[in-house]
């Protein structure tokens, strides 16, 4: 069984205060290009990228360029800035997934960063016959009934912009009842999480599920730098490159896997 991380508290205050280290992660990305150009190539199937809370498609530029280079038919959600889990966005996303599946004749892989991963999980439940796999990057996919443990500033921002009652109001929508009860989708899902994430704690960024279809992968880095993190990009390419219907749990191999092992505690691979 895939198991949620046992952490139960909010992110460490130091990690939250140093989220700006994402700038350094972004600055290091060009130096990692020789490595990333050796990442596994894809089979051309459609990949839909979903941005995090208060982010737009522009935040997905590194992922979009990298995955296009790896041979995928990459699209972004086309709904503008992500301002919370709203019904109209959820409905539009489901239609987008179904349209891409119909237009290409192939199942769609969903890659969601932060809140984008929650949308991806929702899409996988609502249109599972159209979805090939889900990859969530630091996404709060397993919030407990007592509520999120994200930092107070993050929750206050959500209340200010998305809903005055905070994330709980959107998670209680009837349309997400099935997702709340099941959590793990009926398709392969990889949850990438960081112990130094200053926004989403590891217990919320991981899932309980069937190890034959679901997995939690620890990565290094900040929350706001996940979409520019070379190790994360490598793992995303590795996960997407698996032949359809032949999903296997992640095993760090090659130069990218070596870098992953060097930057992540060995216990993560036990």
C-alpha positions in Angstrom: 0.0 0.0 0.0 1.1 3.6 -0.7 1.0 5.4 2.6 0.6 9.1 3.5 3.6 10.6 5.3 3.2 10.4 9.1 3.9 14.1 9.7 0.9 15.7 11.4 1.9 19.3 12.0 2.2 22.5 9.9 5.3 23.1 7.8 8.3 24.1 9.8 8.3 27.9 10.2 11.8 28.1 8.9 10.8 26.4 5.7 7.9 28.8 5.3 10.1 31.8 5.8 12.6 30.7 3.3 10.3 29.9 0.4 12.2 32.5 -1.6 14.9 29.9 -2.0 12.8 29.0 -5.1 14.6 31.9 -6.8 17.9 29.9 -6.4 16.2 26.8 -7.8 15.1 28.7 -10.8 18.5 30.2 -11.3 20.1 26.7 -11.2 17.8 25.3 -13.9 19.9 26.4 -16.9 22.9 24.5 -15.5 20.8 21.4 -15.3 19.9 21.4 -19.0 22.5 18.9 -20.1 21.1 16.5 -17.5 17.5 17.2 -18.4 18.1 16.6 -22.1 19.0 13.0 -21.3 15.6 12.5 -19.5 13.3 9.8 -20.9 11.4 10.8 -24.0 7.7 10.5 -24.4 5.3 8.9 -27.0 3.5 12.1 -28.0 0.4 11.7 -25.9 -1.4 14.8 -24.5 -0.2 16.3 -21.2 -2.4 18.9 -19.5 -0.6 21.3 -17.0 -2.5 22.9 -14.2 -1.2 25.9 -12.2 -1.2 26.4 -8.4 -3.2 28.8 -6.4 -2.9 32.4 -7.6 -0.7 31.3 -10.5 -1.4 31.5 -14.2 -0.2 29.4 -17.2 3.0 31.5 -17.3 4.2 29.8 -14.1 4.2 26.5 -16.0 6.7 27.7 -18.7 9.6 25.5 -17.6 7.4 22.4 -17.4 5.7 23.2 -20.8 9.0 23.8 -22.6 10.7 20.8 -21.1 7.9 18.3 -21.7 7.4 19.6 -25.3 11.1 19.0 -25.8 10.6 15.4 -24.5 8.0 14.9 -27.2 4.6 15.4 -25.5 1.6 17.3 -26.8 1.5 19.8 -24.0 -1.5 22.0 -23.2 -2.4 24.3 -20.2 -5.8 24.6 -18.7 -6.7 27.9 -20.5 -8.7 29.2 -17.5 -6.5 32.1 -16.5 -5.3 32.5 -12.9 -6.1 29.7 -10.4 -8.2 31.6 -7.8 -9.4 28.6 -5.8 -11.3 25.4 -6.3 -14.4 26.9 -8.0 -17.3 25.0 -9.6 -16.9 26.8 -13.0 -13.3 25.9 -13.2 -13.9 22.3 -12.2 -16.6 21.9 -14.8 -14.4 23.5 -17.5 -11.5 21.3 -16.6 -13.5 18.2 -17.0 -14.7 19.4 -20.4 -11.1 20.2 -21.4 -9.9 16.7 -20.5 -12.7 15.2 -22.5 -12.0 17.4 -25.5 -8.3 16.6 -25.5 -9.1 12.9 -25.3 -11.7 13.2 -28.2 -9.4 15.4 -30.4 -6.3 13.2 -30.0 -7.8 9.8 -29.5 -5.5 9.3 -26.6 -5.8 9.4 -22.9 -4.5 12.6 -21.2 -1.9 12.8 -18.5 -2.5 15.5 -15.9 0.3 17.4 -14.1 -0.8 19.7 -11.4 1.3 22.0 -9.2 0.0 22.8 -5.7 -3.8 23.4 -6.0 -3.5 22.4 -9.6 -2.9 18.9 -8.3 -6.3 19.0 -6.6 -7.9 19.9 -9.9 -6.0 17.1 -11.5 -7.3 14.6 -8.9 -10.8 15.9 -9.4 -10.5 15.5 -13.2 -9.1 11.9 -12.8 -12.2 11.0 -10.8 -14.7 12.7 -13.0 -13.3 11.6 -16.4 -11.2 8.5 -15.5 -11.8 6.9 -18.9 -10.0 9.9 -20.5 -7.1 10.1 -18.1 -3.8 8.1 -18.4 -2.0 9.2 -15.2 -1.9 12.0 -12.6 1.2 13.7 -11.2 0.8 16.1 -8.3 3.6 18.5 -7.3 3.2 19.5 -3.6 -0.6 19.3 -3.8 -2.9 19.2 -0.8 -4.7 16.1 -2.0 -5.3 14.6 1.5 -6.6 17.3 3.8 -8.0 15.8 7.0 -11.5 16.6 8.3 -10.1 19.0 10.9 -8.8 21.2 8.2 -5.6 22.2 6.5 -2.3 22.5 8.4 -0.9 25.0 5.8 0.6 28.2 7.4 -1.9 30.8 8.6 -0.8 33.3 6.0 -1.6 30.9 3.2 -5.0 30.1 4.7 -5.7 33.9 5.1 -4.8 34.5 1.5 -7.2 31.8 0.4 -10.0 33.3 2.4 -9.3 36.7 1.0 -9.2 35.7 -2.6 -11.1 32.4 -3.0 -13.7 32.1 -0.3 -14.2 33.7 3.1 -14.6 30.3 4.8 -11.3 29.2 3.4 -10.4 25.9 1.6 -12.9 23.9 3.6 -15.8 25.6 1.9 -14.7 24.4 -1.5 -13.8 20.9 -0.3 -17.3 20.5 1.0 -18.9 21.1 -2.4 -21.2 18.2 -3.4 -19.3 17.8 -6.6 -16.1 16.8 -4.7 -17.8 14.4 -2.2 -16.6 11.4 -4.2 -13.1 12.7 -4.4 -13.0 13.4 -0.6 -14.1 9.9 0.2 -11.9 8.1 -2.3 -8.9 10.4 -2.6 -6.7 8.0 -4.6 -8.1 8.0 -8.2 -8.8 5.0 -10.4 -5.8 5.7 -12.5 -2.0 5.8 -11.7 -1.0 8.7 -9.6 2.4 10.0 -8.4 2.5 12.5 -5.5 5.7 14.4 -5.3 6.3 16.1 -2.0 9.1 17.8 -0.1 9.9 17.7 3.6 11.1 21.3 3.3 7.9 22.5 1.6 6.9 25.7 3.4 3.3 25.7 2.2 1.8 22.2 2.0 2.9 19.8 4.8 3.9 16.2 3.7 0.9 14.5 5.1 -1.4 16.6 2.9 0.8 16.2 -0.2 0.7 12.3 0.0 -2.0 9.7 -0.4 -3.0 6.3 0.8 -3.5 4.0 -2.1 -2.8 0.8 -4.0 0.9 0.5 -4.5 0.2 -1.0 -7.9 -1.2 2.3 -9.1 -0.3 5.0 -6.5 2.9 6.3 -5.1 4.5 9.1 -3.0 7.9 10.4 -4.1 10.0 12.6 -1.8 12.0 15.3 -3.6 14.2 18.2 -2.4 13.3 21.8 -2.5 10.8 24.5 -1.8 7.1 24.5 -2.6 7.2 27.5 -5.0 10.2 26.1 -6.8 8.8 22.7 -7.6 8.0 23.6 -11.2 11.6 24.7 -11.8 13.3 22.0 -9.8 15.6 19.8 -12.0 15.0 16.7 -9.9 11.3 17.2 -10.1 11.4 17.7 -13.9 13.4 14.6 -14.3 10.9 12.5 -12.3 8.0 13.9 -14.1 9.6 12.9 -17.4 10.3 9.4 -16.0 6.7 8.9 -14.9 5.1 10.2 -18.1 7.4 8.0 -20.3 5.9 4.7 -19.1 4.0 2.9 -21.7 0.2 3.2 -21.3 -1.1 0.3 -19.3 2.3 -0.7 -18.0 2.7 1.7 -15.0 5.3 0.7 -12.4 6.4 2.4 -9.2 9.2 4.9 -9.5 12.8 3.6 -9.1 15.6 6.2 -9.3 17.9 5.1 -12.2 20.4 6.8 -14.5 22.1 10.1 -13.9 18.8 11.8 -12.9 18.1 9.0 -10.4 21.6 9.5 -9.0 21.0 13.2 -8.6 17.7 12.4 -6.8 19.4 10.0 -4.4 22.2 12.5 -3.7 19.7 15.3 -2.8 17.1 13.2 -0.9 17.6 11.1 2.2 18.1 7.5 1.5 15.2 6.5 3.7 12.9 7.9 1.0 13.9 4.9 -1.2 13.4 2.2 1.4 
